Each structure stands twice: as structure tokens, then as C-alpha cells.
């Protein structure tokens, strides 16, 4: 079975700006390549799970998202980081336009994207990790049964008062290694 690092994109891999959908807006957070390379070496598959309601809101298209993802994966490859897969959800329950207006089971905090990944790859959730910059990322992990959860301060501001049990607040991705056995 595979152990996985489930990782949010915006605010964790790239600097949080509203609705990043073009390489020119995409700024990697310092230390991301080194940290993810280390996860690869430790035998973790890296799977990105990302809400992309900007698509549903009509701010950019699935094509735009796929293009920026291809570009991002190529940047990772140049730094010897292998990303196994990217799951995204384009819907929004309120502001989605047309077919994108939907209370999606894949949209975090719902666990659908993680369940899809589990179906596609042979994943050992007990030995897997999840990192995000928002409470909804952590809740998706909890709802899917991921037990080791990290809230990183590189993106949205973190409200210490509402940290769920089992979730560790960290300053940077590299801090995760301190908690691994
Ligand atoms: Mg985020």
C-alpha cells in the first residue's frame, strides 16, 4: 500500500493570491521544492487536492487550470519532484454558474477528492499525511479518515482557537519532518 502526502495547492505550494490560474501569477513558496523532494525520497506519493471554485464562478476555465497545472508539474520535474496526481473540484454551492452550481461531495471540507484518490491508488490512510492552510482542508482530511493533519501558516491566516484535535500547526512544510517517526 502507498503512503501519501495529500497537499492543498494555494497557500501551501504557491503564494495565496485570489484565483491563481496563470503561470505568471504562480509564485512557489520558499522551501517547497526541497520539502517535497524529501517526501518523495521518504517514499510518499504526493497528491494535490484543490478546490477551484474560480472555475465554477466563471473567473477562469478548466483549460486554464490544466495549463497552469502542466506548467507547475514541469517546474516540479525540473526540481526532481514527482507529483503523482492532481484532484480538483470546480463547483461552488452558491456562486457556481450553470452546471458548476452544486454542493459537491468533492469540494473540501467534503472528503470526495481523497476518496477518489484512494480508489485510484492503493493508499494506506493510516500512514498518510495531509497539509493545508485552511480549516476546510483539515476537515476534509478528518472526514476521509486521515489521522495526521498539518495546518501550515504560509497561506490563509490561522485561527488557533479552532484547531481540531489531531491537527498540528506548523510554520512551513519542512516542519512536518520533525513529527515523522
Ligand atoms: Mg489553500
Backbone and ligand atoms as CSV (ligand in chain L), in Angstrom:
chain,resi,resn,atom,element,x,y,z
A,1,UNK,N,N,0.838,-1.215,0.000
A,1,UNK,CA,C,0.000,0.000,0.000
A,1,UNK,C,C,0.868,1.259,0.000
A,2,UNK,N,N,0.351,2.308,-0.542
A,2,UNK,CA,C,1.105,3.558,-0.641
A,2,UNK,C,C,0.769,4.516,0.493
A,3,UNK,N,N,1.798,5.146,1.030
A,3,UNK,CA,C,1.544,6.269,1.925
A,3,UNK,C,C,1.594,7.543,1.079
A,4,UNK,N,N,0.723,8.465,1.432
A,4,UNK,CA,C,0.526,9.643,0.580
A,4,UNK,C,C,0.658,10.916,1.404
A,5,UNK,N,N,1.224,11.943,0.793
A,5,UNK,CA,C,1.081,13.292,1.310
A,5,UNK,C,C,-0.011,13.962,0.478
A,6,UNK,N,N,-1.168,14.177,1.095
A,6,UNK,CA,C,-2.226,14.968,0.452
A,6,UNK,C,C,-1.913,16.430,0.717
A,7,UNK,N,N,-1.834,17.211,-0.340
A,7,UNK,CA,C,-1.411,18.594,-0.158
A,7,UNK,C,C,-2.335,19.545,-0.916
A,8,UNK,N,N,-2.760,20.568,-0.220
A,8,UNK,CA,C,-3.525,21.645,-0.836
A,8,UNK,C,C,-2.564,22.448,-1.732
A,9,UNK,N,N,-3.102,23.208,-2.678
A,9,UNK,CA,C,-2.206,23.967,-3.565
A,9,UNK,C,C,-2.021,25.417,-3.079
A,10,UNK,N,N,-3.082,26.215,-3.201
A,10,UNK,CA,C,-2.950,27.653,-2.935
A,10,UNK,C,C,-2.662,27.930,-1.460
A,11,UNK,N,N,-1.584,28.640,-1.191
A,11,UNK,CA,C,-1.210,28.943,0.190
A,11,UNK,C,C,-0.304,27.892,0.813
A,12,UNK,N,N,-0.079,26.797,0.077
A,12,UNK,CA,C,0.780,25.727,0.592
A,12,UNK,C,C,1.934,25.485,-0.390
A,13,UNK,N,N,1.598,25.363,-1.679
A,13,UNK,CA,C,2.625,25.205,-2.725
A,13,UNK,C,C,2.982,26.577,-3.306
A,14,UNK,N,N,1.939,27.332,-3.628
A,14,UNK,CA,C,2.155,28.672,-4.189
A,14,UNK,C,C,1.538,29.716,-3.273
A,15,UNK,N,N,2.106,30.937,-3.364
A,15,UNK,CA,C,1.626,32.029,-2.520
A,15,UNK,C,C,0.151,32.279,-2.774
A,16,UNK,N,N,-0.577,32.471,-1.679
A,16,UNK,CA,C,-2.022,32.696,-1.753
A,16,UNK,C,C,-2.303,34.067,-2.383
A,17,UNK,N,N,-2.914,34.022,-3.549
A,17,UNK,CA,C,-3.446,35.237,-4.173
A,17,UNK,C,C,-4.810,34.777,-4.634
A,18,UNK,N,N,-5.697,35.675,-4.866
A,18,UNK,CA,C,-7.029,35.246,-5.281
A,18,UNK,C,C,-6.984,34.576,-6.663
A,19,UNK,N,N,-7.475,33.348,-6.732
A,19,UNK,CA,C,-7.732,32.686,-8.010
A,19,UNK,C,C,-6.557,32.662,-8.984
A,20,UNK,N,N,-5.449,32.114,-8.517
A,20,UNK,CA,C,-4.277,31.953,-9.390
A,20,UNK,C,C,-4.615,30.969,-10.512
A,21,UNK,N,N,-4.447,31.396,-11.759
A,21,UNK,CA,C,-4.755,30.474,-12.862
A,21,UNK,C,C,-3.823,30.672,-14.056
A,22,UNK,N,N,-2.690,31.320,-13.839
A,22,UNK,CA,C,-1.742,31.532,-14.924
A,22,UNK,C,C,-0.327,31.455,-14.353
A,23,UNK,N,N,0.624,30.863,-15.099
A,23,UNK,CA,C,1.993,30.761,-14.585
A,23,UNK,C,C,2.558,32.101,-14.108
A,24,UNK,N,N,2.181,33.189,-14.762
A,24,UNK,CA,C,2.719,34.495,-14.354
A,24,UNK,C,C,2.285,34.905,-12.942
A,25,UNK,N,N,1.163,34.349,-12.481
A,25,UNK,CA,C,0.684,34.697,-11.130
A,25,UNK,C,C,1.172,33.688,-10.096
A,26,UNK,N,N,1.752,32.602,-10.587
A,26,UNK,CA,C,2.054,31.454,-9.732
A,26,UNK,C,C,3.445,31.610,-9.140
A,27,UNK,N,N,3.501,31.827,-7.823
A,27,UNK,CA,C,4.784,32.024,-7.138
A,27,UNK,C,C,4.983,30.913,-6.129
A,28,UNK,N,N,5.945,30.058,-6.360
A,28,UNK,CA,C,6.220,28.972,-5.414
A,28,UNK,C,C,6.656,29.552,-4.066
A,29,UNK,N,N,6.154,28.952,-2.993
A,29,UNK,CA,C,6.554,29.352,-1.639
A,29,UNK,C,C,7.964,28.817,-1.375
A,30,UNK,N,N,8.769,29.607,-0.704
A,30,UNK,CA,C,10.158,29.209,-0.414
A,30,UNK,C,C,10.203,27.854,0.290
A,31,UNK,N,N,11.094,26.999,-0.156
A,31,UNK,CA,C,11.315,25.717,0.518
A,31,UNK,C,C,10.433,24.581,0.044
A,32,UNK,N,N,9.481,24.877,-0.856
A,32,UNK,CA,C,8.530,23.836,-1.295
A,32,UNK,C,C,9.232,22.720,-2.065
A,33,UNK,N,N,10.137,23.087,-2.970
A,33,UNK,CA,C,10.796,22.038,-3.775
A,33,UNK,C,C,11.603,21.095,-2.881
A,34,UNK,N,N,12.383,21.674,-1.958
A,34,UNK,CA,C,13.207,20.840,-1.073
A,34,UNK,C,C,12.347,19.927,-0.209
A,35,UNK,N,N,11.275,20.497,0.355
A,35,UNK,CA,C,10.421,19.698,1.248
A,35,UNK,C,C,9.767,18.554,0.472
A,36,UNK,N,N,9.238,18.849,-0.701
A,36,UNK,CA,C,8.520,17.799,-1.440
A,36,UNK,C,C,9.474,16.745,-1.990
A,37,UNK,N,N,10.675,17.167,-2.340
A,37,UNK,CA,C,11.681,16.203,-2.784
A,37,UNK,C,C,11.978,15.214,-1.656
A,38,UNK,N,N,12.037,15.746,-0.439
A,38,UNK,CA,C,12.285,14.904,0.731
A,38,UNK,C,C,11.142,13.898,0.939
A,39,UNK,N,N,9.911,14.360,0.731
A,39,UNK,CA,C,8.777,13.420,0.846
A,39,UNK,C,C,8.884,12.316,-0.192
A,40,UNK,N,N,9.251,12.664,-1.415
A,40,UNK,CA,C,9.472,11.643,-2.453
A,40,UNK,C,C,10.509,10.624,-1.980
A,41,UNK,N,N,11.620,11.115,-1.433
A,41,UNK,CA,C,12.700,10.224,-1.009
A,41,UNK,C,C,12.269,9.328,0.150
A,42,UNK,N,N,11.336,9.829,0.977
A,42,UNK,CA,C,10.823,9.025,2.100
A,42,UNK,C,C,9.750,8.032,1.641
A,43,UNK,N,N,9.447,8.042,0.347
A,43,UNK,CA,C,8.511,7.051,-0.195
A,43,UNK,C,C,7.055,7.476,-0.217
A,44,UNK,N,N,6.798,8.746,-0.005
A,44,UNK,CA,C,5.416,9.230,-0.070
A,44,UNK,C,C,5.038,9.563,-1.512
A,45,UNK,N,N,3.843,9.149,-1.924
A,45,UNK,CA,C,3.254,9.724,-3.133
A,45,UNK,C,C,2.746,11.104,-2.746
A,46,UNK,N,N,2.843,12.045,-3.661
A,46,UNK,CA,C,2.334,13.388,-3.399
A,46,UNK,C,C,1.125,13.623,-4.291
A,47,UNK,N,N,-0.012,13.895,-3.656
A,47,UNK,CA,C,-1.263,14.106,-4.389
A,47,UNK,C,C,-1.840,15.466,-3.991
A,48,UNK,N,N,-2.037,16.311,-4.985
A,48,UNK,CA,C,-2.601,17.639,-4.739
A,48,UNK,C,C,-4.124,17.534,-4.753
A,49,UNK,N,N,-4.754,18.124,-3.748
A,49,UNK,CA,C,-6.215,18.214,-3.740
A,49,UNK,C,C,-6.590,19.682,-3.558
A,50,UNK,N,N,-7.344,20.208,-4.515
A,50,UNK,CA,C,-7.521,21.646,-4.589
A,50,UNK,C,C,-8.952,22.035,-4.952
A,51,UNK,N,N,-9.580,22.854,-4.119
A,51,UNK,CA,C,-10.848,23.469,-4.522
A,51,UNK,C,C,-10.536,24.532,-5.569
A,52,UNK,N,N,-11.253,24.531,-6.664
A,52,UNK,CA,C,-11.033,25.529,-7.720
A,52,UNK,C,C,-12.363,26.149,-8.116
A,53,UNK,N,N,-13.008,26.777,-7.118
A,53,UNK,CA,C,-14.327,27.361,-7.368
A,53,UNK,C,C,-14.274,28.542,-8.332
A,54,UNK,N,N,-13.064,29.064,-8.568
A,54,UNK,CA,C,-12.923,30.131,-9.563
A,54,UNK,C,C,-13.412,29.682,-10.932
A,55,UNK,N,N,-13.276,28.385,-11.197
A,55,UNK,CA,C,-13.800,27.834,-12.457
A,55,UNK,C,C,-15.322,27.940,-12.443
A,56,UNK,N,N,-15.923,27.470,-11.356
A,56,UNK,CA,C,-17.387,27.499,-11.242
A,56,UNK,C,C,-17.950,28.911,-11.255
A,57,UNK,N,N,-17.161,29.841,-10.743
A,57,UNK,CA,C,-17.606,31.239,-10.718
A,57,UNK,C,C,-17.431,31.917,-12.072
A,58,UNK,N,N,-16.786,31.226,-13.010
A,58,UNK,CA,C,-16.594,31.785,-14.343
A,58,UNK,C,C,-15.401,32.722,-14.447
A,59,UNK,N,N,-14.487,32.653,-13.472
A,59,UNK,CA,C,-13.326,33.553,-13.479
A,59,UNK,C,C,-12.212,33.025,-14.377
A,60,UNK,N,N,-12.160,31.713,-14.559
A,60,UNK,CA,C,-11.223,31.075,-15.488
A,60,UNK,C,C,-11.795,29.705,-15.832
A,61,UNK,N,N,-11.172,29.041,-16.793
A,61,UNK,CA,C,-11.753,27.803,-17.312
A,61,UNK,C,C,-10.974,26.578,-16.820
A,62,UNK,N,N,-11.560,25.394,-17.025
A,62,UNK,CA,C,-10.857,24.147,-16.688
A,62,UNK,C,C,-9.577,24.062,-17.518
A,63,UNK,N,N,-9.634,24.574,-18.747
A,63,UNK,CA,C,-8.466,24.602,-19.631
A,63,UNK,C,C,-7.335,25.439,-18.996
A,64,UNK,N,N,-7.691,26.603,-18.468
A,64,UNK,CA,C,-6.702,27.446,-17.780
A,64,UNK,C,C,-6.065,26.667,-16.627
A,65,UNK,N,N,-6.924,25.986,-15.853
A,65,UNK,CA,C,-6.405,25.237,-14.698
A,65,UNK,C,C,-5.452,24.139,-15.159
A,66,UNK,N,N,-5.844,23.439,-16.231
A,66,UNK,CA,C,-4.994,22.348,-16.737
A,66,UNK,C,C,-3.666,22.898,-17.254
A,67,UNK,N,N,-3.704,24.031,-17.909
A,67,UNK,CA,C,-2.465,24.632,-18.422
A,67,UNK,C,C,-1.522,25.024,-17.290
A,68,UNK,N,N,-2.054,25.670,-16.267
A,68,UNK,CA,C,-1.177,26.096,-15.169
A,68,UNK,C,C,-0.676,24.870,-14.399
A,69,UNK,N,N,-1.498,23.822,-14.357
A,69,UNK,CA,C,-1.075,22.583,-13.680
A,69,UNK,C,C,0.074,21.925,-14.440
A,70,UNK,N,N,-0.024,21.869,-15.768
A,70,UNK,CA,C,1.049,21.293,-16.596
A,70,UNK,C,C,2.349,22.055,-16.373
A,71,UNK,N,N,2.224,23.377,-16.394
A,71,UNK,CA,C,3.399,24.224,-16.168
A,71,UNK,C,C,4.002,23.944,-14.782
A,72,UNK,N,N,3.133,23.872,-13.750
A,72,UNK,CA,C,3.592,23.613,-12.385
A,72,UNK,C,C,4.291,22.255,-12.293
A,73,UNK,N,N,3.706,21.220,-12.918
A,73,UNK,CA,C,4.301,19.876,-12.857
A,73,UNK,C,C,5.682,19.870,-13.515
A,74,UNK,N,N,5.813,20.629,-14.599
A,74,UNK,CA,C,7.109,20.725,-15.275
A,74,UNK,C,C,8.142,21.410,-14.361
A,75,UNK,N,N,7.719,22.451,-13.653
A,75,UNK,CA,C,8.622,23.106,-12.692
A,75,UNK,C,C,9.047,22.120,-11.605
A,76,UNK,N,N,8.092,21.323,-11.138
A,76,UNK,CA,C,8.439,20.315,-10.134
A,76,UNK,C,C,9.436,19.303,-10.696
A,77,UNK,N,N,9.181,18.859,-11.940
A,77,UNK,CA,C,10.099,17.881,-12.551
A,77,UNK,C,C,11.517,18.442,-12.645
A,78,UNK,N,N,11.615,19.722,-13.002
A,78,UNK,CA,C,12.937,20.366,-13.098
A,78,UNK,C,C,13.656,20.318,-11.753
A,79,UNK,N,N,12.876,20.303,-10.658
A,79,UNK,CA,C,13.464,20.252,-9.313
A,79,UNK,C,C,13.419,18.834,-8.743
A,80,UNK,N,N,13.250,17.863,-9.636
A,80,UNK,CA,C,13.262,16.441,-9.263
A,80,UNK,C,C,12.189,16.088,-8.247
A,81,UNK,N,N,11.034,16.716,-8.366
A,81,UNK,CA,C,9.882,16.377,-7.518
A,81,UNK,C,C,8.821,15.724,-8.390
A,82,UNK,N,N,8.352,14.555,-7.959
A,82,UNK,CA,C,7.300,13.858,-8.692
A,82,UNK,C,C,5.966,14.041,-7.971
A,83,UNK,N,N,5.013,14.674,-8.645
A,83,UNK,CA,C,3.653,14.785,-8.139
A,83,UNK,C,C,2.844,13.680,-8.818
A,84,UNK,N,N,2.234,12.817,-8.036
A,84,UNK,CA,C,1.545,11.661,-8.624
A,84,UNK,C,C,0.254,12.062,-9.322
A,85,UNK,N,N,-0.492,12.987,-8.738
A,85,UNK,CA,C,-1.788,13.321,-9.344
A,85,UNK,C,C,-2.300,14.638,-8.760
A,86,UNK,N,N,-3.229,15.231,-9.486
A,86,UNK,CA,C,-3.909,16.447,-9.021
A,86,UNK,C,C,-5.405,16.198,-9.109
A,87,UNK,N,N,-6.095,16.351,-7.996
A,87,UNK,CA,C,-7.560,16.305,-7.988
A,87,UNK,C,C,-8.058,17.716,-7.693
A,88,UNK,N,N,-9.076,18.157,-8.427
A,88,UNK,CA,C,-9.620,19.486,-8.161
A,88,UNK,C,C,-11.126,19.438,-8.263
A,89,UNK,N,N,-11.752,20.378,-7.580
A,89,UNK,CA,C,-13.210,20.473,-7.673
A,89,UNK,C,C,-13.595,21.889,-8.101
A,90,UNK,N,N,-14.298,22.010,-9.227
A,90,UNK,CA,C,-14.580,23.339,-9.790
A,90,UNK,C,C,-15.895,23.960,-9.316
A,91,UNK,N,N,-16.646,23.258,-8.466
A,91,UNK,CA,C,-18.005,23.701,-8.136
A,91,UNK,C,C,-18.029,24.738,-7.010
A,92,UNK,N,N,-19.146,25.434,-6.921
A,92,UNK,CA,C,-19.445,26.231,-5.736
A,92,UNK,C,C,-20.955,26.140,-5.476
A,93,UNK,N,N,-21.315,25.885,-4.207
A,93,UNK,CA,C,-22.747,25.655,-3.919
A,93,UNK,C,C,-23.621,26.888,-4.116
A,94,UNK,N,N,-23.047,28.071,-3.998
A,94,UNK,CA,C,-23.837,29.309,-4.079
A,94,UNK,C,C,-23.505,30.101,-5.342
A,95,UNK,N,N,-22.201,30.298,-5.598
A,95,UNK,CA,C,-21.775,31.211,-6.660
A,95,UNK,C,C,-21.435,30.505,-7.971
A,96,UNK,N,N,-21.552,29.180,-7.994
A,96,UNK,CA,C,-21.292,28.459,-9.230
A,96,UNK,C,C,-22.295,28.861,-10.309
A,97,UNK,N,N,-21.793,28.915,-11.551
A,97,UNK,CA,C,-22.648,29.284,-12.681
A,97,UNK,C,C,-23.022,28.017,-13.442
A,98,UNK,N,N,-24.304,27.870,-13.757
A,98,UNK,CA,C,-24.767,26.725,-14.562
A,98,UNK,C,C,-24.460,25.410,-13.886
A,99,UNK,N,N,-23.807,24.500,-14.635
A,99,UNK,CA,C,-23.539,23.154,-14.118
A,99,UNK,C,C,-22.587,23.176,-12.923
A,100,UNK,N,N,-21.926,24.299,-12.710
A,100,UNK,CA,C,-20.963,24.400,-11.614
A,100,UNK,C,C,-21.606,24.788,-10.285
A,101,UNK,N,N,-22.898,25.093,-10.297
A,101,UNK,CA,C,-23.582,25.410,-9.041
A,101,UNK,C,C,-24.066,24.111,-8.423
A,102,UNK,N,N,-23.307,23.646,-7.467
A,102,UNK,CA,C,-23.586,22.319,-6.928
A,102,UNK,C,C,-22.900,22.194,-5.577
A,103,UNK,N,N,-23.586,21.558,-4.633
A,103,UNK,CA,C,-22.979,21.247,-3.344
A,103,UNK,C,C,-22.203,19.945,-3.527
A,104,UNK,N,N,-20.960,20.072,-3.951
A,104,UNK,CA,C,-20.193,18.916,-4.416
A,104,UNK,C,C,-19.585,18.131,-3.261
A,105,UNK,N,N,-19.670,16.810,-3.384
A,105,UNK,CA,C,-19.056,15.918,-2.389
A,105,UNK,C,C,-17.525,15.985,-2.476
A,106,UNK,N,N,-17.018,16.508,-3.604
A,106,UNK,CA,C,-15.574,16.629,-3.782
A,106,UNK,C,C,-15.026,17.931,-3.199
A,107,UNK,N,N,-15.891,18.904,-3.012
A,107,UNK,CA,C,-15.388,20.200,-2.535
A,107,UNK,C,C,-15.057,20.114,-1.044
A,108,UNK,N,N,-13.796,20.414,-0.707
A,108,UNK,CA,C,-13.425,20.415,0.713
A,108,UNK,C,C,-14.292,21.425,1.456
A,109,UNK,N,N,-14.776,21.186,2.636
A,109,UNK,CA,C,-14.350,20.156,3.603
A,109,UNK,C,C,-14.897,18.754,3.356
A,110,UNK,N,N,-15.585,18.529,2.256
A,110,UNK,CA,C,-16.062,17.162,1.987
A,110,UNK,C,C,-14.873,16.290,1.549
A,111,UNK,N,N,-15.001,14.979,1.747
A,111,UNK,CA,C,-13.841,14.102,1.538
A,111,UNK,C,C,-13.736,13.488,0.142
A,112,UNK,N,N,-14.604,13.881,-0.798
A,112,UNK,CA,C,-14.697,13.182,-2.092
A,112,UNK,C,C,-13.393,13.058,-2.863
A,113,UNK,N,N,-12.593,14.107,-2.900
A,113,UNK,CA,C,-11.338,14.029,-3.677
A,113,UNK,C,C,-10.397,12.995,-3.075
A,114,UNK,N,N,-10.356,12.941,-1.748
A,114,UNK,CA,C,-9.473,11.961,-1.089
A,114,UNK,C,C,-9.984,10.551,-1.365
A,115,UNK,N,N,-11.307,10.376,-1.310
A,115,UNK,CA,C,-11.876,9.049,-1.611
A,115,UNK,C,C,-11.564,8.634,-3.053
A,116,UNK,N,N,-11.624,9.586,-3.981
A,116,UNK,CA,C,-11.285,9.277,-5.387
A,116,UNK,C,C,-9.836,8.827,-5.508
A,117,UNK,N,N,-8.964,9.511,-4.773
A,117,UNK,CA,C,-7.540,9.147,-4.807
A,117,UNK,C,C,-7.345,7.742,-4.234
A,118,UNK,N,N,-8.056,7.458,-3.148
A,118,UNK,CA,C,-7.938,6.144,-2.505
A,118,UNK,C,C,-8.387,5.040,-3.473
A,119,UNK,N,N,-9.404,5.343,-4.263
A,119,UNK,CA,C,-9.914,4.384,-5.233
A,119,UNK,C,C,-8.912,4.153,-6.367
A,120,UNK,N,N,-8.232,5.209,-6.757
A,120,UNK,CA,C,-7.335,5.146,-7.915
A,120,UNK,C,C,-5.971,4.549,-7.556
A,121,UNK,N,N,-5.496,4.845,-6.354
A,121,UNK,CA,C,-4.179,4.359,-5.929
A,121,UNK,C,C,-4.401,3.498,-4.689
A,122,UNK,N,N,-3.494,2.610,-4.418
A,122,UNK,CA,C,-3.632,1.717,-3.273
A,122,UNK,C,C,-3.068,2.457,-2.047
A,123,UNK,N,N,-3.959,3.159,-1.325
A,123,UNK,CA,C,-3.481,4.100,-0.300
A,123,UNK,C,C,-3.746,3.609,1.113
A,124,UNK,N,N,-2.712,3.714,1.928
A,124,UNK,CA,C,-2.801,3.399,3.344
A,124,UNK,C,C,-3.047,4.718,4.091
A,125,UNK,N,N,-4.312,5.020,4.399
A,125,UNK,CA,C,-4.635,6.315,5.006
A,125,UNK,C,C,-3.999,6.474,6.384
A,126,UNK,N,N,-3.852,5.353,7.101
A,126,UNK,CA,C,-3.287,5.405,8.458
A,126,UNK,C,C,-1.866,5.964,8.457
A,127,UNK,N,N,-1.132,5.700,7.380
A,127,UNK,CA,C,0.252,6.192,7.305
A,127,UNK,C,C,0.391,7.377,6.352
A,128,UNK,N,N,-0.744,7.985,6.016
A,128,UNK,CA,C,-0.718,9.129,5.114
A,128,UNK,C,C,-0.827,10.434,5.901
A,129,UNK,N,N,-0.501,11.527,5.220
A,129,UNK,CA,C,-0.482,12.850,5.843
A,129,UNK,C,C,-1.315,13.798,4.990
A,130,UNK,N,N,-1.801,14.849,5.640
A,130,UNK,CA,C,-2.482,15.905,4.879
A,130,UNK,C,C,-1.997,17.251,5.382
A,131,UNK,N,N,-1.751,18.148,4.440
A,131,UNK,CA,C,-1.370,19.507,4.825
A,131,UNK,C,C,-2.176,20.520,4.022
A,132,UNK,N,N,-2.670,21.534,4.740
A,132,UNK,CA,C,-3.425,22.602,4.104
A,132,UNK,C,C,-3.246,23.891,4.870
A,133,UNK,N,N,-3.807,24.971,4.343
A,133,UNK,CA,C,-3.680,26.262,5.038
A,133,UNK,C,C,-5.032,26.762,5.551
A,134,UNK,N,N,-6.069,25.943,5.401
A,134,UNK,CA,C,-7.401,26.360,5.848
A,134,UNK,C,C,-8.030,25.233,6.653
A,135,UNK,N,N,-8.937,25.610,7.522
A,135,UNK,CA,C,-9.646,24.615,8.321
A,135,UNK,C,C,-10.396,23.617,7.427
A,136,UNK,N,N,-10.915,24.092,6.296
A,136,UNK,CA,C,-11.670,23.189,5.408
A,136,UNK,C,C,-10.774,22.082,4.836
A,137,UNK,N,N,-9.478,22.362,4.675
A,137,UNK,CA,C,-8.552,21.310,4.230
A,137,UNK,C,C,-8.459,20.228,5.300
A,138,UNK,N,N,-8.275,20.694,6.550
A,138,UNK,CA,C,-8.121,19.767,7.676
A,138,UNK,C,C,-9.395,18.943,7.858
A,139,UNK,N,N,-10.534,19.605,7.736
A,139,UNK,CA,C,-11.820,18.903,7.902
A,139,UNK,C,C,-12.011,17.840,6.821
A,140,UNK,N,N,-11.563,18.135,5.612
A,140,UNK,CA,C,-11.654,17.119,4.544
A,140,UNK,C,C,-10.851,15.886,4.935
A,141,UNK,N,N,-9.662,16.123,5.514
A,141,UNK,CA,C,-8.841,15.003,5.971
A,141,UNK,C,C,-9.533,14.210,7.061
A,142,UNK,N,N,-10.092,14.923,8.025
A,142,UNK,CA,C,-10.803,14.250,9.120
A,142,UNK,C,C,-11.974,13.440,8.550
A,143,UNK,N,N,-12.718,14.053,7.647
A,143,UNK,CA,C,-13.895,13.385,7.067
A,143,UNK,C,C,-13.524,12.153,6.236
A,144,UNK,N,N,-12.286,12.141,5.734
A,144,UNK,CA,C,-11.842,10.995,4.930
A,144,UNK,C,C,-11.144,9.929,5.776
A,145,UNK,N,N,-10.782,10.275,7.013
A,145,UNK,CA,C,-10.098,9.306,7.874
A,145,UNK,C,C,-8.579,9.428,7.857
A,146,UNK,N,N,-8.063,10.576,7.391
A,146,UNK,CA,C,-6.620,10.829,7.510
A,146,UNK,C,C,-6.363,11.268,8.948
A,147,UNK,N,N,-5.371,10.646,9.598
A,147,UNK,CA,C,-5.198,10.888,11.030
A,147,UNK,C,C,-4.099,11.909,11.350
A,148,UNK,N,N,-3.199,12.130,10.404
A,148,UNK,CA,C,-2.077,13.033,10.674
A,148,UNK,C,C,-2.233,14.273,9.801
A,149,UNK,N,N,-2.551,15.385,10.471
A,149,UNK,CA,C,-3.000,16.585,9.764
A,149,UNK,C,C,-2.155,17.788,10.163
A,150,UNK,N,N,-1.812,18.596,9.185
A,150,UNK,CA,C,-0.993,19.781,9.453
A,150,UNK,C,C,-1.625,21.017,8.820
A,151,UNK,N,N,-1.705,22.066,9.628
A,151,UNK,CA,C,-2.184,23.362,9.151
A,151,UNK,C,C,-0.966,24.271,9.074
A,152,UNK,N,N,-0.648,24.724,7.868
A,152,UNK,CA,C,0.583,25.489,7.677
A,152,UNK,C,C,0.256,26.978,7.557
A,153,UNK,N,N,1.135,27.780,8.135
A,153,UNK,CA,C,0.874,29.220,8.197
A,153,UNK,C,C,1.313,29.991,6.954
A,154,UNK,N,N,1.664,29.310,5.890
A,154,UNK,CA,C,2.179,30.019,4.714
A,154,UNK,C,C,1.077,30.633,3.847
A,155,UNK,N,N,-0.178,30.316,4.161
A,155,UNK,CA,C,-1.274,30.828,3.336
A,155,UNK,C,C,-2.234,31.677,4.131
A,156,UNK,N,N,-3.504,31.265,4.154
A,156,UNK,CA,C,-4.515,31.996,4.926
A,156,UNK,C,C,-4.126,32.033,6.398
A,157,UNK,N,N,-4.522,33.106,7.092
A,157,UNK,CA,C,-4.140,33.217,8.500
A,157,UNK,C,C,-4.860,32.135,9.309
A,158,UNK,N,N,-4.164,31.668,10.326
A,158,UNK,CA,C,-4.636,30.532,11.108
A,158,UNK,C,C,-5.241,31.027,12.423
A,159,UNK,N,N,-6.452,30.596,12.712
A,159,UNK,CA,C,-7.102,30.919,13.984
A,159,UNK,C,C,-6.856,29.774,14.978
A,160,UNK,N,N,-5.968,30.033,15.926
A,160,UNK,CA,C,-5.524,28.990,16.860
A,160,UNK,C,C,-6.675,28.391,17.667
A,161,UNK,N,N,-7.718,29.170,17.872
A,161,UNK,CA,C,-8.792,28.754,18.777
A,161,UNK,C,C,-9.589,27.574,18.221
A,162,UNK,N,N,-9.592,27.453,16.899
A,162,UNK,CA,C,-10.475,26.439,16.314
A,162,UNK,C,C,-9.712,25.278,15.674
A,163,UNK,N,N,-8.517,25.017,16.182
A,163,UNK,CA,C,-7.741,23.902,15.634
A,163,UNK,C,C,-8.310,22.577,16.142
A,164,UNK,N,N,-8.709,21.682,15.239
A,164,UNK,CA,C,-9.266,20.402,15.688
A,164,UNK,C,C,-8.200,19.515,16.353
A,165,UNK,N,N,-8.645,18.626,17.213
A,165,UNK,CA,C,-7.732,17.658,17.831
A,165,UNK,C,C,-7.058,16.855,16.726
A,166,UNK,N,N,-5.796,16.565,16.930
A,166,UNK,CA,C,-5.081,15.757,15.942
A,166,UNK,C,C,-4.422,16.574,14.849
A,167,UNK,N,N,-4.649,17.889,14.873
A,167,UNK,CA,C,-4.062,18.757,13.859
A,167,UNK,C,C,-2.930,19.577,14.470
A,168,UNK,N,N,-1.809,19.609,13.792
A,168,UNK,CA,C,-0.647,20.352,14.269
A,168,UNK,C,C,-0.448,21.594,13.402
A,169,UNK,N,N,-0.243,22.742,14.057
A,169,UNK,CA,C,0.019,23.984,13.317
A,169,UNK,C,C,1.527,24.114,13.109
A,170,UNK,N,N,1.924,24.379,11.876
A,170,UNK,CA,C,3.351,24.499,11.541
A,170,UNK,C,C,3.591,25.790,10.758
A,171,UNK,N,N,4.842,26.244,10.786
A,171,UNK,CA,C,5.192,27.481,10.075
A,171,UNK,C,C,5.534,27.231,8.611
A,172,UNK,N,N,6.055,26.034,8.323
A,172,UNK,CA,C,6.486,25.728,6.953
A,172,UNK,C,C,6.414,24.219,6.732
A,173,UNK,N,N,6.359,23.814,5.467
A,173,UNK,CA,C,6.253,22.381,5.128
A,173,UNK,C,C,7.369,21.555,5.762
A,174,UNK,N,N,8.558,22.131,5.788
A,174,UNK,CA,C,9.712,21.414,6.333
A,174,UNK,C,C,9.527,20.979,7.783
A,175,UNK,N,N,8.660,21.706,8.519
A,175,UNK,CA,C,8.421,21.361,9.925
A,175,UNK,C,C,7.783,19.981,10.083
A,176,UNK,N,N,7.121,19.491,9.046
A,176,UNK,CA,C,6.437,18.194,9.153
A,176,UNK,C,C,7.430,17.089,9.506
A,177,UNK,N,N,8.646,17.200,8.991
A,177,UNK,CA,C,9.613,16.111,9.187
A,177,UNK,C,C,9.948,15.875,10.671
A,178,UNK,N,N,9.782,16.933,11.481
A,178,UNK,CA,C,10.023,16.793,12.926
A,178,UNK,C,C,9.018,15.840,13.568
A,179,UNK,N,N,7.870,15.687,12.918
A,179,UNK,CA,C,6.799,14.896,13.533
A,179,UNK,C,C,6.719,13.487,12.986
A,180,UNK,N,N,7.578,13.163,12.035
A,180,UNK,CA,C,7.543,11.826,11.454
A,180,UNK,C,C,8.504,10.917,12.194
A,181,UNK,N,N,8.054,9.685,12.423
A,181,UNK,CA,C,8.885,8.742,13.182
A,181,UNK,C,C,10.064,8.225,12.373
L,1,MG,MG,MG,-5.275,26.770,0.322
